[in-house]
């Protein structure tokens, strides 16, 4: 059995009910954490996940809300875990190596950190029928989403991104699309620079309304206005029953 747990669904600025976007994929005995914001150990506990068993972490880009919880996770695993594998691009790998050393988290008491470049081969993870590949997106240099495949199912998590050809192409054969949906189109009109790095709800709908994707799952909500969530939902309404609008700690089973 496989399941996907939404540990967080907000943008870099959390709301009262939503923390920074992060996902946990469980496939058989394997757990993969996708992005690693703060309060992670507590969030895993709330999701009934043993933090000691998190040995694989994917960091999709260098923005701090995607990796600042990693240091707490490693610190909490002192004397417990022997190795943690981190999958990311070379820039993030270099950054994390520097920060781990400065934080004194490379001593023998802590897990040994193994780094793997997601762009070094087609599938950066492949085991037991589960494959994961990096899909370049349009956010920052070498940022990427993840395409997860198992048992003839395909899931694309776009991570933070504007709409771009690479993401749209890789979504074409997907059963589930988990996509950046930062705010409504009216919010983007007030803040036009967001269009360069994120996706608004109306554009997400227009782009994928005629696709064959079974479930559209928006994430990364920036809810700085009182009515913003309602505006996002209104623009996504044409998806009908294909829409799954997640809250923190929601679970999808496959």
N, C-alpha and C positions, 0 to 999 in steps of 0.2 A: 504494500500500500504506500501511496505517496500523499503528502499533504503540504500545503503552503500556509504559513502563519504570518499575518501582517503585524509585525511588532510595532510598526509606526506608519503613519500615512500622511504626515504633514510635510511642509517645505522646511527650509532651514530655520524658520521661525515657528516653534510649536504653538499650539493653542491649548486651551484647558483640557480638551478631550483627545488631542492628537499630538503625538511626539514625532520627531524626525523620521522620515521614511526608512524602513528597514524590513527585510523579509527573511524568513527562515524556511528553507526547503528541507523536508524530511523524506528520504527515500530508503525504505528498508531500515537498515541500521546506520545509514549515512545522514548526517546533518550538515547543511551548508548555510552559513550566514551570509546574506547579501547586504552589504553595507553595515556600518557598525557605529551608530551614534551613541549618545550618552545614556546613563542609567540602564545599561544593557543587562547586567547581571540581574537586576531587579525585574526588568521586563521579561527575561527568560523565565524567572521564577513564577511570575504571574501567568505565563503561558504554559506552566508545568513542564518546562524544559530544564534539564540538568546542565548548568553552565559548564561543568567540568568536562562534559562530553563534546563541547564545541571545539573542533580541531581544524576546521576549514572555513576560511573567511574570504569573501570576494569584496574588494574595494573598487567601486566603479570610476572614481576620479578623486582629485586631490582636495576638494572642498571639505572644510573641517567637519561639517555635520555628517559626513559619510565615514569618518574614521576616528573621531575623538574618543569613542567608547572602547576602542581596541585596547588602549593602554590599561584601562581598568580590568578588562577581561583577562589580559595576560598577567597582570598583577594578582588578580583573584585566583589564578590557577597555579600560583607558586606552590611547589612541592607536591602538586597534584597531577599535572599533565606533563608529558615528555616532549611533545612537539605540536606546533600549530603551523599550518600551511596557509600562506596568504597569497591570493591570486590578484594581480593587478597589472597596470602598465609600468614601464620602467621608471617614469618620473615619480609615481607614487611609491614604488619600491625603494628608490633612493631616499625619498623624504622620510619614509617610515624607518629605514635603517638608521638614519641620523637621529631621529627623535627617540627611538628605542634605546639607543646608546646614551643619549643625554639624560634620559629618565632612569638610567641604571637598570633597565629591564632585560639586559643581556647576560646577567650573571647566571650561574648554573642552577640556582633554585627555581628559575622561571623556565617555561617551556622553550625548547629550541625553536627558533623561527625559520621556516623554510619559505623562500619566496619563489613564485613562478610567474613568468611573463605571459599574460593572456594572449598576446599576439605572436607568440613563438611558434604556434601550430594551430591547425584548424579548430580542434577541440582542446581547450586547456584542461578539461576534466572529462575522463571517460572511465567508467567502472560499473560493472554489474548491470549493464543495459541503460545507464544514465549517462548522457553526454551533455556538455555545456560548452558553448562557443561565445566568443566576444563579438559584439556587433557595434561597430563604430557609430557614434551618434553626433549630434551637433550641439555641444554644450561648451566644453573647453578642450584643449589639446589632448588627444588620445583618450578622451572619456569614452565610455562604452556601456552598452546594455548587455544583457545575457540572454541567449536563446537556449532553453532547457528542453531536452527531448528524452522521452522514455515511453515505452509501450505504445508506440505510434501516436503519441501526444506531443505537441509542441507548445511551449509557453515562451513568450517574449516579454521580458521586463526591460523597458526602454531606458530606465534610470532618468536622470534629469536631461531633458533635451528639447530643442525645437523640432518640429516635424522636418524630416529629411529623407532623401531617397533610400538610403541604406536601411533605415528602420522600417520604412513602408514596405520595401522589398522583402525583408526578412519576416515581416508580419503576415505576408500573403498566405502562407500555409499553416498558420498558427490556429490552435483551438482557443487559446487564451492570450489576450494582449493586456499587459499591465503597463499603462502609459502615463507619463507626465501629464498632469492636468492642473496646472498651478493655480489658475483663476479663471474667471469669466472673461468673455471678450471685452466687456465694458471696462473691466479693471485693466486689461492690456492696453486699451485705448488711452487710458490715463497715464500708463507707464509703458510707452511703446518700445523701450529697450528690452523689455522682457521677451518680445518676439524673437530676439536673436538667440536666446538660450533656453526658452521654455515653450510650452504649448498651452493654449487656452481651450476652454471646453467646446466652444463653437467650432474651432478648426479641427479639433479631435473628432467631433461628430461628422463634419463634412467630409473629412478624409476617409473615415472607415465605415460610414453608414451602409455602403454598398458592398462591403467586404464579406467574406464567408467566415469570418472569425465568430466563434460561438459565444464568447464572453468578452466584453470590453470592461476593463477594470481600471478606473482612474485612480491616481495617487498623487502625492506631493502637493497637498492643498495649502495655499497661502490665504488664511482666513483672517485678514486684518480688518475687514469690514463686517458689521453685524449680520448683514444679509448675504454675504458672499457665498456661503455653501448653498443656499437656496437658488442663487443665480446660476451656479455651476450645474446643479441638478436640472434646472429648467432647460439649459442648453444641451444637456445630454439626454433629455427625455425621448428624442426620436429613436434611440437604441431599444427602447421598450424592455422586454424581458431579457434581452442580451446584455443589459447593463447590470454589473455587480458593483455597488458603491460601498467600498469597505470602510469599516471602523477599525481602530487599533484592537488587536487580538482576535480579529475575525480569522476563520480557518476555511480553506477550500481543500476538500479531499478528492483525490483522483482515483 
